[in-house]
């Protein structure tokens, strides 16, 4: 073994020992303003920062609008959306504040959070205080009934918990153990752990409003365990371990990981959509990965625990990729407090990118258009390339400023195409004989041939289309690929469009395009 290899092994061992030593406990409920100094007109969302803050994913935008109303910044959804989209209200990643939030839930200054503390070191982090049964902010719709749940959470529920928790600490690892024994994976299912929490609270004479909420919310333990996993993984920072994953999260557009060696940086890729059994019979696309709860799976629970949680494994088996269980080979350790369950702990990015099956995330499916909310349970397969660290022979992927530029250029193209703006379409293609476009029935070589085809094409009335899926990935500062799936009005047939963009003299231009129709 080389000296570098020994240093890496030693650093990883130290990191794991720090992780094992954390004693996470629920100690307080507190507002985001008090906990992390969250200022007015600022909201926290899950996942990496948006490449273009003026175009957040629809579920997060819907939840953010409700938070603006709840805080008294806006009177209705329309004015709230306008405040967010024009920048009067700022959206920031929750993890920058040591907050983790589930799915499309958004945190505002007055939002009450659960505080989870390490009883040994005193380190703290925070997650959302659940609001019980009923419409949920985490499901990402603009349903005004959610406002009543937010008011209940931040007044009645928090009002009962603040004095009762004073001087108490509810240790979470024993509750997690109880959940695993009951068949939980501690992400998609936390009913066993939640019941163990309920029994402890009943024994300690918790306020009735608190126990009634927990009785109706089998996922109450989820946000507590999200914060616990965040706290355990954060303990690996500064140990010399560089590639342990300490954050795995999505914002509905991109998925990102944070590593112990550079916790302030996000490695991002276009987010994939979860798949699984549906609760609603609606024709709606699931939103790409949403939420900070992937931290649970990165710690070694959630989908990584489905080898243990047989009920969930059987339920999700039709959507699991072949060889999915081998993803646990990317885990470095075995937490002594969970040895009875044979779980591997601590996702390593260097190992993850080499696996035939990339790590999975247990993830509920939300409607991508923010209309139907929760669609069902799901599982999301991450991209092995997500775990590639800078300096490992690949260009920087999806730098925020570059991605924002390309997204604007793609938007300009779409507007020009559907409006049949020939001058703008000409401008967006590289003026070169090397430019090419393969259409559904034509092969066009060179800028002049492409421009001539557009002028002979039918008018804009036949160019209208709806974008079903969109993915933009940038490589370095000068190259990008954009892909969409689209439909024409009144048709169920799906079209596919791929474009290669190159930055030519500081302007983004299409150098190659391919349009085709799906055959099934």
NUVEXKE-36411 format. One record per residue (C-alpha): x, y, z. Coordinates in pm, whole numbers, plus 50000, padded with zeros to 5 digits. Example, Ala and Ser with C-alpha at 12.3 -4.5 7.8 and 13.67 -1.06 7.14 Angstrom:
2
512304955050780513674989450714
This chain:
520
500005000050000501325034949916501775062150178498835080650019496685049550047497605045350414496795081850483493425077850313492615046650511493675063350835491615094350756488565073550671488925053950993489155086051196486115099751013484105068451088485115069351453483885105451473480625095151306480115065951549480755088551850477855112351775474915108752018472055126551837469165138152055466065159352006466615188852239464445218252128461985232751883462955267451770462225291451484464615293651191465175330351275466355321251626468205289351531470245301151232469565338451210467405335050900466515370050791463245383550654462555378550283464775347550278463585311550234465485278650256464935249950013466285214749972469185205149750471885225149574471375261649474469245267349168471255274148854468795302048779467045314749097464385331048881463325296448760462955273449063461255239849026457445241749037456925222549366459455244049556457985275749405454515265549522455715258349876457745290349883454695310649782452695296450073455545305150311455445341150188451735342650272452305325550607454975351250697452725380250594454945391150306452235385450044448445383850039447955357149774449795330849571450155352649264451855381449441454005357149641455245340049324456075373949174458165383149480460155351049448460655352149073461805388349065464245383349353462525403249629462415370549821465655350449815465875312549787468925296049946469975259850005468975249050356472185229450407474185261850400472535268350738472855232650877469155227850808467785197750618464255199150480462155171350323460915170149962459555204149853459195218350205460485253950239461695270350560460875306550641462125327350938459065319151148459115281951067459555260651378462325235151344463325204751547466795209251689468995178051706472145180551917475165158451972475105151852348478905147652346480135177152137477165200852160477005204851781473495211851648471495210151329467855214651242464985200751037461285207350986458845203051275456125180351128452575194051132450655161251166447995147450937446445168250660447775188850367451575191050378454035218150278456505190850178454245178549896454815210049689451425224549595449815258649644446855243449833445725271250068444595245250322448295240450399448355274950558446115262050837448565233750904451495258250915449635279951164448875249651381452515238451366453995272151458451455280551726449665251851900452215224051842455365244751892453735263052180453275229952362456695215952277458875245952367458285244652743457975206852761461335200352589463165225052810465875205852992465065173152809467005153452551465375125152360468115102652223467415091551868469635061051809467585038852046464435049451862466085042151526467055007651652463455001251755462285012051410464704988851231463554959951449459984968051344460884967150972461575004150909464225016150669464175049850853463335069050535460405055850331459035039850647459505052351004456325039151167458205016951414460565044751523457675069651544455725045851766458765041251992458985079152019455275081152100455585055552378458475075052530456545107652514453465091852670455605077752952457065112253011453615128953005454105149852693451285174452614448235158252459448385179652144451875165552081450985128952128447835132851918449915146751629452425118251650449645092051664448385104351324451795109551161453755076951111456545096850940457005120651236460415105151311461655112150957462785148151000464375140251335466385112551171467295134750875468865159151118470565130751309472155117250989473255152250888474855156651231476645122851217477995128450867479055164050941481265150451219483555136050948484525170850823488075180750914489315145250968491295143550646488725121050478487955137150144485355115749970482715106850231479305119450116477825142750380474885155350173472805139549895469875161149788467765174249500465995206849422463655193149154466085201948875469505190848990470805165249236473915173749433476355158149676478595174649932481795157450040483635157550371486785171650211485025202650068481685206350247480995240950105480955228049744478225209649558478875183749288475765183749070474085165548784470655167548624468265151148870466575118448778462925110848844461915085149106459725055849009457445033849216453865024549307451365052849271448665063849511446855085749257445545076248915446565108248740448675113548430451385133948592455145131748568457045127348892459305156548971463055150348948464695143049283463515166449559464545169849922467495167850159466375134050293468925115850075471265122650368469575092650532470505070050239474035084550229474405075250595473445039250516469725037850587466755043350355467175024050031470575011550149468684993150426466164975650201468164943650228466964944250590463514960250547461854931350363458384946750337459694977450157462044956749945459154934849826456954965149759459624983049554461124952549380459534959849037461404993049029464764981549159467604978348905469444945648861472314943249105470964971549320472154955149643475794959149539475514996549599476234988849966479794981049851480275018649836479755021050214482885022850427481915013050780479734993751022478225014751302478514994951627475055006751738473514990551428475624959051405472624936151465471104947951135474204941550917474004976550771476934993950602477455030350701479085060150527478825064350149482185069949980482135089149651485245072349510483675038149561480205049049443481385059849098482875025349037479775004849118477724988148846474604999849029474825034849176473405041649523469625044149551467535069649738464145061549888462065090749765458365099349748457085109949407455655145149374453845160049075456385179548871453765206148787452815212249155449165204149094448545169449241451115168549521452075133949643451825107649367453205077549553456255060449697459365058749487463015050549447465565071949265468695057549104471555082449123474085088048844477575073348907479055104548746477535124949030480255112149262483205122249040485335147149226487005177349059490475169348934489645133348843490005138948470486615154348388485665190648326483665209148588480015199648544477155224448586478975254448727476095276048846476925306748635477535286448318474375265948365472335297548413473705311848085472865280347889469395277748041468695313247927469895304547576467695273347568464715294447679465445319447402465535291247146462215276947264460505310747247461945317546902460955283146770457345283346887456995319446768458715311646435461145340746493463495332846206466025360046281466435348146639466695311846532469405321346285471265339946561471215310146798472795285946546476535287046483477165303446146479435276346007479425249145742480225225046028476815230646193474315202546135470705194246216469045160146184465265163946181462445138746178462795135545802465695156945689469475157945721470795193545705474505201245678475745236645726474225268845861472835279445522470905246845468469385249145815468305285245763466785276745422464825247745575463305270645839462085294845577460375267145382458765252245694455135256345796454095287045998454245290146377450735276246422452205241446369455245246946590453545249746930454655223347178454705215247549457965204947717457465172947915461065168148036464155189848015467795183648101470715207648055474285197948145477335220148104480965208448081483575234048173482865269348052482355263547680480265232447608476765220747700474135195347600470405202447620467725175647588463955178347596460955155847551457945174347405454355170147284452305188747026448865202147131446205175147100448725147047049450065120747288453095113247069456405122247229459185140347046462835142047150465265170447084468995170747157471195201347108474945206347150475825241947253479275258147234480295292147365481625310247056483075344947113481245347247448477875337847299476185303747325475405288246987473905255146872476455235046674474425202946635470765193846677468725162046644464915159246652463005126446636459725110146741459465082046992458255049946831456345037247136
